[in-house]
C-alpha cells in the first residue's frame, strides 16, 4: 500500500504542486493588497455626519472599524475628518456607542485645497474684495464653479510666467554671471565687463516688468474668498484660488462619482505633487522613472550584448575567460547599494567632478555634473544590470546549435557574417528575455538611486523644451523613492498611506507595461526566427 | 588465407585516379593528444561520387571536415601533412579559408536550414559573397532548388520559413543552399542518416544527378547506399585509410581481407 503510494509519485506531485500554489498565493496576495488599498483612493465616498451623545457633531469619511481593545462586542470607527487647519489632525476615532444619529447630508462639499489637505463642510457665502456676493448655500455653490475655473486659468498664467518667462530670464542671468566669472578668471578688459553689466541691467529691467505682471495676477487671486461652515459650527475662510477642486459626494450619482474618480486619477498621473508629495500628481516621478529606465537600457543593453559576444564567440576559452565569467556572475549578485556607492564615488565625484573642472570651471564651487543626476543614476543602474544582460546573452548564444554555425561557415561566411546573420538573430529571443529581466530589475531598484541623483521634489523634468532639451545633469524623481518618501518620510504618514498604495500600483503597472512590450517584441521575433523543427 | 591477395597487381591510388581535384598527402590529424588520422593518402576524382565508409570513429568524418577546414573550429585540432584542392595547399597560412569554403561546400548530417525564409536560405551564400542583384539571386535560387529536386515542392512558398519543411525537404534545401554558390566539390556528411527511406531515395537520386556537374564526397554508414551511388569508395578503419578503389572493386573483389569482412558484414 505505502509502496504503491510512493511509486505512483503522488507525494512529489503534491510537493511540487503546493510549492507552486504557495508562490501564486504570495503573488496574488501582494497584488491583491496593493489593488485593494490603491484602487479606491480616488473614489468620492459618502461623507457621514455623526451626532454624538455629548452634543458634538463630527463630519467625515469612514475609513476603518475595529473592536475596542479589552471591550468585546464594542466597536469604534475611524473617520477622516479633514480640516487639518481647524482640528490639527486628519483622523478621529469615535466609539459607536456614543453615536446618537447618522446623517448623510446632500449639501456637504469636499474642498480639495492646495494646502492643509481636504476641507469638509458647507458653503456659507462668497465674498469678493471684502463684499459679500452671495450668502446662500446653493447660489454660492453655483457661483463657486466659474470662480474656480477663473482661478485655474490664473494659475496657468502664473505657472507660464514663472516657468517660461522668468525661467528664461533666470537662465540668461546665470549665463551672464558665468561669463563674468570666466572673464574675471581670464583677466579680461574692463570694457568687456562693462558691456556685461549693461546687459545684466537690461535683463533686470525686463525681470522687474515680468515680476510686476506676476504680482498683478497674484493679487487677483486674493480677491475671491469662500466661507466654509464646518460640521461643528466653526466658520473658516478659504481663498478660492487655494481650492483645487470641489464636489458634493453625497449628492453625486454613480456617473458623477465616476467622473470625479477619473478626474482625480488623471490628475494623479499627469499632475505635479503638492503638500510634500502627499497630494496631487506624481507625473515628475513617473517621467523620471521611465526616462531613467530608458537611459539605463540604452547604456546597458548594447554594452552587455557586445561584451557577451566577445566572451562567447571570440575569446579563447580558457582559465581567464572562466574567471571573467565567474566574476560577471558574482557581480550580478552584489547588493545594489554597493553599486550606488561606486556610482557616487566614480561617476558623480570622479567623472562628474572632472567634467566640471574641465568644462564648467566658472560655475564652481556649484557643481554642474559633479553632483547626483539622472545620467549618473542611469549609468549606475546600467552597471548593475549589465551582468544580467551578459549572462543571459551568453546563454542564448550558447544555445544556438553548432550545426547552424557550421552551416554558415561552410557556405563561406566570415566569422562576423556568421555571428551577425545567423547567430544573433537566432539568439535574439533569448537575449531579449535577459534584457527584460535586467530592465525589470533596474526599474524596481531604489537604493543606489538615492545617492546618485534621486530627490524628493524636482519640479524641472530632465527633458523639456529649452535647449539642449536633455538635461542629463538634473536631479529627478523616481516612483520607488517616491513611495519610500511619502510612506515613511512625510509629516502626515497616515493621510499619505493611500497615496503610497496608489503609487505602488502605478510602479507595478509601469514595470508590467515595460515587460509586456518586451515580451510582445520577443514573441514576434520568435515567430520570425522559429528554431529548428527537430 | 594470406592477408593480402594479388599483391602484384594491386592498383595504387594514382593508378585509380587521374587528375584528382582533391589530393590528400600524408595527412595526420590530432585532437589534443589523441591521433584521429594516420598518414592518409587519397585523391578524389573530379565529377565522380566518392564514398567514405568505415565503422564509427574511424576518422571518415574528420577527414571530410579537414577538406574544407571546418576542423579549424576545434581549438585542439592540429594537422600534419597537406591537402591540395585544385593544386593549391589549403593549409598554407596565406590560403583564403573563406574562399575555400565557397569552393568546397558542405552538407551536414543533421539538416541545418537557417531560421529564415526558403528563398533567403538558398540566397544566403550569394548574399554574403556580396551579390544583391535580385535577378541574379532569383535565377540562382531557382536553379539550385531545381538541381536539388526541391523546386516543384516549394516554388509557391519561397517566402515561408524554412523550418516549416519536412526533414527530407530541409536536407534538400541544405543541398540547394550549398549548390547556389557553385562549389567545385560538395562534401556530404551522412546526409541521409536522419531521414526516412523515402526521403533517402530522393536525396540519392539528387546526388546521382549532381555528379554530372559536381565532385561529391559522401560519408555514409549505409553500405548499400555507398554501393548504389558512389563511383569510388574509401574504407577507413581506426584512423587509417585501409583501401581505396572503384566501388565495384571494393564491394566485389576487395584487395584486403579486412575490407571484405567489413563490406560483407562480418565485422563493423
Boltz contact constraints between the chains, C-beta under 6 A:
constraints:
  - contact:
      token1: [A, 403]
      token2: [B, 108]
      max_distance: 6.0
  - contact:
      token1: [A, 403]
      token2: [B, 110]
      max_distance: 6.0
  - contact:
      token1: [A, 403]
      token2: [B, 112]
      max_distance: 6.0
  - contact:
      token1: [A, 404]
      token2: [B, 112]
      max_distance: 6.0
  - contact:
      token1: [A, 407]
      token2: [B, 112]
      max_distance: 6.0
  - contact:
      token1: [A, 410]
      token2: [B, 101]
      max_distance: 6.0
  - contact:
      token1: [A, 410]
      token2: [B, 106]
      max_distance: 6.0
  - contact:
      token1: [A, 411]
      token2: [B, 125]
      max_distance: 6.0
  - contact:
      token1: [A, 412]
      token2: [B, 98]
      max_distance: 6.0
  - contact:
      token1: [A, 412]
      token2: [B, 101]
      max_distance: 6.0
  - contact:
      token1: [A, 412]
      token2: [B, 102]
      max_distance: 6.0
  - contact:
      token1: [A, 413]
      token2: [B, 128]
      max_distance: 6.0
  - contact:
      token1: [A, 414]
      token2: [B, 98]
      max_distance: 6.0
  - contact:
      token1: [A, 417]
      token2: [B, 128]
      max_distance: 6.0
  - contact:
      token1: [A, 422]
      token2: [B, 114]
      max_distance: 6.0
  - contact:
      token1: [A, 426]
      token2: [B, 115]
      max_distance: 6.0
  - contact:
      token1: [A, 529]
      token2: [B, 115]
      max_distance: 6.0
  - contact:
      token1: [A, 530]
      token2: [B, 161]
      max_distance: 6.0
  - contact:
      token1: [A, 530]
      token2: [B, 163]
      max_distance: 6.0
  - contact:
      token1: [A, 533]
      token2: [B, 163]
      max_distance: 6.0
